[in-house]
Amino acid sequence: MEILISLLVCLLLFPTIKPGVADQNDGVTVDVRVGLVVDLGSTEGNILETSFALALSDFYRINNEYQTRVSVLARDSQGDPLLAYSAVTNLIKNAKVEAIIGAQSLQEAKLLAVVSKKAKVPVISLIAPDSLSLNRYDHFIQTTHDQTSEAKGITSVIHDLNRTSVVVIYEDADDWRESLQTLVEHFQDERISIDGTASFSESPSGENHMMNQLRKLNKVSRAAVFVVHMSENLVSRLLQCAEKLGLMGRGHVWLLTARSMHHFHFSDHFATRSMQGVIGFTSYVPVSSETMNFTSRVTNALMETKRYSVWAHGVACILATAVEKMSLKKSENVSSNLLETMRQISYKGLSHCDIQMVGNKFLLGRFEIVDMVGTMERRIGLWSCDKFCERRDVTASSPNDLEIQRHRLLEENGLYTASGFCIEVFKTCIAPFNYQLEFIPYNGSYNNLAYLLSTQSDKYDAAVGDITITSNRSLYVDFTLPFTDIGIGILTVKKRSQGMWTFFDPFDRSLWLASGAFFILTGVVVWLVERSVNPEFQGSWGQQLCIMLWFGFSTIVFAQREKLEKMSSRFLVIVWLFVVLILTSSYSANLTSTKTISRIQLNHQAVFTSTTLNNMKLGSINAVEAYAQGLRDGTLSHVINEIPYLNLLLGYYPDAFVMTDRETSTNGFGFMFQKGSGLATNVSREIAKLRSLGTLKDIEQRWFQKLDSLNVRSNADDVASLNDVDESSNRFSFRELRGLFIIAGVAHALVIALHLVHIRQDILIKLQSFYLLVKK
């Protein structure tokens, strides 16, 4: 009977045990997860997703003996940097990915670079523009063209045209401005003057503005070379305007940078007629049978260009090779060593060119110089290793030099009607002085805005918006008194009211069931071992059943009083009491932390710093929704930002969130005026007056209470879902503590095995005695 019970316990203990490492000849592979976080609704995002899938399929068909397999977990960022951050954080935390492919914009790249540094997980970007600010992040890898080589190539073309000056036209966005820096600096080094600059952004009145700016540039500049650095839609509109003004004829040269060219997808809406004769720099992708075969499979599905698909193929193969080498080395720290292994790999891509990481970049240093003919690109030159490998002649008329003017960041689109909390406060403060106001929209950095305000005094008098008062900006402008609350705070999810079963919350269901099963199992095994020699575990079957259950569950409070005779049972109880100690400590700690209100100390090293969140445009409805979603799915535990932004979130979700702490480490929002302007003092006096009268508070409440009527979504549903996430995310699961149960399971199995050996020996001794007795 005892043997049957022991065997039954063994079967219950080990029904799901599987070998942890497959034998090399088993045919079992190790799955290594890699995240792909891109805008799947964009052309580039679709190309990357399809290319990675095809590249890995081809790679493992050729290398079918490999013991590892890279599997791609795709997530849709929808072009939103915050959603991209949430998806990456979720993949690293929950899916345990070893690398991330993503970052399509500079804003996304900067945010994911911080995540890569903190989590020590490589993030590889094939699309984001290069920026000097990204070089300090060791785990952020870019596949990008060599901007220095491109700048040298463009400069060489300009010199070959016998030109010494240019006009620079760029897109008014942070990522486009930053990626233009290397080219502008190289122009200065090579003594090519910039006669004029113009910046454009997407706006309803964009065409009229473009026509006006091109007319001005045509009047003040006699340079015939226009260097264009902007996205497809803006280039299309710009060239159509230039054609209308007669700036596309012979004698004018239009040069498009590599990034501009990489954004082109020739389609029906593109101004192909205006593109005739335009010169562009593109990353060179040599044609081979492998390239044609692979890109045709991608373009058949997406009908787009081949460039990103070839890059994605190379990165996918390098990643798969590195993962296999890591498996052979049996390294423990996969993420850290994965990056070092990738740096050591030189891979011959589809175009039979070596692909290798240099520093933190896969640099593409070869460029085609192309001329637009219809909807096709005709190569007129090849630039590589700081020299032309081949070229055809390009001609244009001669220009004259003009004074350099680097940037123009503010747009004048006529009168602009502005509204909002900051605007109303400013209008109220300025009203006593009877000024006629003209608002000009601005979308750039506030640091740049402070500089512009100090240098362009004839055009701009003040700056109004959610501008934080900082010492750096104060070097260029005079600030008013702050008109908002000072400091930063923490916003987190409100705790729901406690129920009568709240004491079950620290553990999830799987952990409760596993704990109960092991309590019973411990009682059974101890009874099994002690029954033959210990009178306290003997008696009727009813008494023995009770003592089994009593002994197992009494260990919860260490109340077992039975004296144990066998060393094996004592060993088992010691191990189990250690497990119980950890369980009870975890339960107590979790119950205390989740059911009491604790103050979260502000951490300025948190992922979401004030500056980062300001760049996220938290004042928009989409950003508010994204932050709420982050809290809803557990990606964010709290939000740290300046108090006015947190008040905005509270306005949308007054019943879902609560501000738990605040700290006066920032100076609040203020209005900027030119240095020495008397208006700064006058407006500050009006702000103080509005604050003392309570008018400032009334304006704030009026604007934020308006948010309730917007009905962004049902607050009741949000509160329920947010609280559910909060409760479930704080619970301990069986998976987190499974190591304890493995220890306990091994101890139980060892004791049962020893007991079976002992029983077998007793049976053999009894059989021998019986045999001798019969023989006599």
Secondary structure, 3 states (H helix, E strand, C coil): CHHHHHHHHHHHHCCCCCCCCCCCCCCCCEEEEEEEEECCCCHHHHHHHHHHHHHHHHHHHHCCCCCEEEEEEEEECCCCHHHHHHHHHHHHHHHCCCEEEECCCHHHHHHHHHHHHHHCCCEEECCCCCCHHHCCCCCEEEEEECHHHHHHHHHHHHHHCCCCEEEEEEECCHHHHHHCHHHHHHHHHCCCEEEEEEEECCCCCHHHHHHHHHHHHHHHCCCCEEEEECCHHHHHHHHHHHHHCCCCCCCCEEEECHHHHHCCCCCCCCCCCCCCCCEEEEECCCCCHHHHHHHHHHHHHHCCCCHHHHHHHHHHHHHHHHHHHHHHHCCCCHHHHHHHHHHCCEEECCCCCEEECECCEEEECCEEEEEEECCEEEEEEEEECCEEEEECCCCCCCCCCCCCCCCCCCCCCCCCCCCCHHHHHHHHHHHHHCCCCCCCCCCCCHHHHHHHHHHCCCCCCEECCCCECCHHHHCCEEECCCCCCCCEEEEEECCCCCCCCHHHCCECHHHHHHHHHHHHHHHHHHHHHHCCCCHHHCCCHHHHHHHHHHHHHHHHHCCCCCCCCCHHHHHHHHHHHHHHHHHHHHHHHHHHHHHCCCCCCCCCCCCCCHHHHHHCCCCCHHHHHHHHHHHHCCCCCEEEEEHHHHHHHHHHCCCCEEEEEEECCCCCECCEEECCCHHHHHHHHHHHHHHHHCHHHHHHHHHHHHHHHHCCCCHHHHHHHHHHHHHHHHCECCCCCHHHHHHHHHHHHHHHHHHHHHHHHHHHHHHHHHHHHHHC
